């Protein structure tokens, strides 16, 4: 998968100082996106939060979408490692426990990177299919580790359904208040358990 240096950056930093500036802009952007949402966030607000000039920000990022791409690329490595960790323990889980772990993992991911909820409604880009396919493959690997006799094609198909259920419920989760989030989390577990347990028994 292309990195944000290839996809999003207008100018690739050649020195540690430049990379620190880019990282500072990304931290600032994550903070502003989380507080204000994608639509209300401006490049000026990102530069101000980073205590930098708008011109300096534009040296690296041509527009707001490029900042989002860089953030997503930054997170995808952590997300992949989380799925790999679940894969390593999936064999010892019951179907119900696996569904619960799948929910817990996705909640942990957005808890670690809360800006992801703010970016859920950002239009897809040319990088989106590759990222989604990577996650689908990681979910399929978890399913195969849990049930080794499952065919890869079937695991990928089930992973696609898990992704769609997750996307819908995480959208509701993002729009809910703190009390509503707890309720959505329980609905999330019910939905995935109801789908996965009978499906993986076949």
C-alpha distance (Angstrom), angle and dihedral (degrees) to the residues before:
residue distance angle dihedral
X1 . . .
X2 3.79 . .
X3 3.76 114.7 .
X4 3.78 124.7 -127.6
X5 3.80 88.0 -104.7
X6 3.80 88.0 65.8
X7 3.79 98.7 34.0
X8 3.78 109.2 35.1
X9 3.77 112.6 17.0
X10 3.78 120.4 94.5
X11 3.79 90.6 -162.6
X12 3.79 122.3 22.7
X13 3.81 111.5 -137.3
X14 3.79 111.5 -119.1
X15 3.79 97.9 -170.6
X16 3.79 136.6 47.4
X17 3.79 90.7 -108.2
X18 3.78 91.6 57.8
X19 3.80 92.0 47.6
X20 3.80 89.6 51.4
X21 3.80 89.3 53.6
X22 3.80 91.2 50.8
X23 3.81 91.2 48.4
X24 3.79 89.6 49.0
X25 3.79 91.3 52.8
X26 3.81 90.6 49.3
X27 3.81 92.5 50.4
X28 3.79 89.8 49.1
X29 3.80 92.0 47.0
X30 3.81 92.3 50.4
X31 3.79 89.7 52.2
X32 3.81 94.9 48.5
X33 3.81 94.8 43.1
X34 3.82 89.9 50.7
X35 3.80 92.5 50.4
X36 3.80 100.5 38.5
X37 3.80 107.2 20.7
X38 3.77 127.0 -122.7
X39 3.81 99.5 -75.6
X40 3.81 96.0 50.3
X41 3.79 95.3 43.4
X42 3.79 116.1 98.5
X43 3.78 132.1 -167.3
X44 3.80 87.5 -117.7
X45 3.80 90.7 57.0
X46 3.81 90.8 50.8
X47 3.80 92.0 49.8
X48 3.80 91.2 47.4
X49 3.81 92.5 50.0
X50 3.81 88.6 50.1
X51 3.83 89.7 50.7
X52 3.77 89.1 -123.0
X53 3.78 139.0 113.7
X54 3.78 123.3 -90.5
X55 3.81 88.1 -123.4
X56 3.80 91.0 58.3
X57 3.81 90.7 50.9
X58 3.81 91.4 50.3
X59 3.79 89.9 51.9
X60 3.79 87.3 70.7
X61 3.81 106.1 22.7
X62 3.82 122.6 40.9
X63 3.81 94.9 -162.0
X64 3.79 145.9 -10.7
X65 3.80 93.9 -87.0
X66 3.80 90.4 58.2
X67 3.81 89.0 55.4
X68 3.80 89.5 52.8
X69 3.81 91.0 50.1
X70 3.78 91.2 51.8
X71 3.81 91.4 49.5
X72 3.79 92.7 49.4
X73 3.78 91.4 48.3
X74 3.80 89.7 50.3
X75 3.81 91.9 53.5
X76 3.80 99.0 42.3
X77 3.80 93.6 76.5
X78 3.82 91.9 54.4
X79 3.79 90.5 46.0
X80 3.80 92.2 51.6
X81 3.79 91.0 51.4
X82 3.81 90.5 51.9
X83 3.81 90.8 55.2
X84 3.80 91.2 46.5
X85 3.81 89.5 53.5
X86 3.82 90.8 52.1
X87 3.81 90.2 48.2
X88 3.81 89.9 57.2
X89 3.81 92.4 59.7
X90 3.81 100.8 31.7
X91 3.81 95.2 97.0
X92 3.79 92.3 66.4
X93 3.81 95.9 50.4
X94 3.79 129.9 94.9
X95 3.79 117.5 -128.2
X96 3.80 90.6 -102.0
X97 3.79 92.1 48.6
X98 3.79 91.3 47.8
X99 3.81 91.5 53.7
X100 3.80 90.0 48.8
X101 3.81 90.8 48.7
X102 3.81 90.9 49.9
X103 3.79 90.3 54.2
X104 3.78 92.9 44.1
X105 3.78 92.2 50.1
X106 3.79 93.6 52.7
X107 3.80 92.1 47.2
X108 3.81 89.3 49.7
X109 3.79 90.5 51.5
X110 3.79 93.2 54.5
X111 3.80 90.8 41.4
X112 3.81 89.5 54.8
X113 3.81 91.1 44.1
X114 3.84 106.6 27.4
X115 3.79 92.0 171.4
X116 3.82 87.3 73.6
X117 3.80 89.8 74.2
X118 3.80 90.4 52.7
X119 3.80 90.6 51.7
X120 3.80 98.7 48.4
X121 3.80 93.4 100.1
X122 3.81 95.5 47.4
X123 3.83 108.6 119.7
X124 3.82 114.7 -102.4
X125 3.79 120.4 -102.0
X126 3.79 134.4 -159.9
X127 3.81 88.2 -82.7
X128 3.81 94.8 55.4
X129 3.85 98.7 80.8
X130 3.81 92.7 52.6
X131 3.80 92.1 49.8
X132 3.79 92.4 47.5
X133 3.79 91.2 48.3
X134 3.80 91.1 50.8
X135 3.81 91.0 53.3
X136 3.82 91.3 44.9
X137 3.80 89.3 53.5
X138 3.81 91.3 49.3
X139 3.83 91.3 50.5
X140 3.81 89.5 48.8
X141 3.81 89.7 51.3
X142 3.81 89.3 53.9
X143 3.81 90.4 51.3
X144 3.81 92.2 48.8
X145 3.80 90.9 48.9
X146 3.81 88.4 51.8
X147 3.81 94.2 46.1
X148 3.84 109.6 18.9
X149 3.80 95.1 -173.9
X150 3.81 92.8 62.4
X151 3.80 114.2 109.9
X152 3.79 116.3 -114.4
X153 3.81 92.2 -123.4
X154 3.80 90.5 53.6
X155 3.81 91.5 46.7
X156 3.80 90.8 52.5
X157 3.80 91.2 48.2
X158 3.81 91.8 50.9
X159 3.81 89.6 45.4
X160 3.81 89.3 55.6
X161 3.80 90.2 55.0
X162 3.81 91.0 47.2
X163 3.80 88.9 52.5
X164 3.79 92.9 51.8
X165 3.81 93.3 47.3
X166 3.79 89.2 47.3
X167 3.80 93.8 48.9
X168 3.81 93.0 51.4
X169 3.77 95.0 46.3
X170 3.80 94.4 43.0
X171 3.81 88.7 52.8
X172 3.80 88.6 55.9
X173 3.81 89.8 44.2
X174 3.81 91.1 53.8
X175 3.81 92.3 52.0
X176 3.83 96.2 46.3
X177 3.79 129.5 93.0
X178 3.81 120.2 -121.1
X179 3.82 94.0 -83.7
X180 3.78 91.6 45.0
X181 3.79 91.9 50.3
X182 3.81 91.2 60.3
X183 3.81 90.4 51.4
X184 3.82 92.8 47.1
X185 3.79 89.2 50.4
X186 3.80 90.3 57.3
X187 3.81 91.1 47.1
X188 3.80 88.0 49.6
X189 3.81 90.7 55.9
X190 3.81 92.5 46.8
X191 3.80 92.8 49.6
X192 3.80 95.8 48.4
X193 3.81 93.7 41.8
X194 3.79 91.0 49.2
X195 3.78 90.7 52.2
X196 3.81 103.2 36.4
X197 3.81 103.3 41.5
X198 3.83 97.6 59.1
X199 3.81 92.5 34.8
X200 3.80 94.0 54.8
X201 3.80 92.1 46.8
X202 3.80 91.8 65.3
